[in-house]
Amino acid sequence: YGAKIRAPHALVMTFLFKSGSLREKLKSIAQATYAHSRNLAYFVFTYKGLLAAQSRLQGKKIPFHSFLAACIGGWLVFGDNNPINSQIIMYLLSRILFGLSRLAVEKGYIPQPKQDPFPLVAALVWGTVLWLFEYHKETLQPSLQSSMTYLYEDSEVWHDLSDFLIYNKRIDSE
């Protein structure tokens, strides 16, 4: 699963944003794919093992077991702050926020919105990220910085149609 998810992403990001020889780029893609796959496999093994151990020790499975096993697995496997783990954690965080919002409505902690809140969420997310990019760029994750630099700074330079199809930074420019 990690290879299925990471390889296409690494391929696109590497060829869009990284410099180096074809060999170096392919090595980078293979390393990112391996790291993502390995970490997911380690996490699943750790999580399932801890879940089974807790269930066996207490004679039944309770909801807290899942939380505790995942916390321990997350600490052990994803606790190293590197680009792969960082991206996985950010991916999960965004989905968790949406899931907790839905759960809060389902449980009655907050009322069902009368209108779809997504346009407001979209506005706040884009407003915040562009403000951070313009005034506090260093606080953003490096791959997001690269993407935003490409979209909002590099796009101010125009050579020809290839700028939109390949990459709009040329070595001979300047």
Buried (B, 14 or more C-beta within 10 A) or exposed (E): EBBEBBBEBBBEBBEEBEEEEEEEBBEBBEEBBBBBBEBBEBBBEBBEEBBEEBBEEEEEEEEEBBEBBBEBBBEBBBEEEEEBBBBBBEEEEEEEEEEEBEEEBEEEEEEEEEEEEEEEEEEEEEEEEEEBBEEEEEEBEEBBBBBBBBEEEBEEEEEEEEBEEEEBBEEEEE
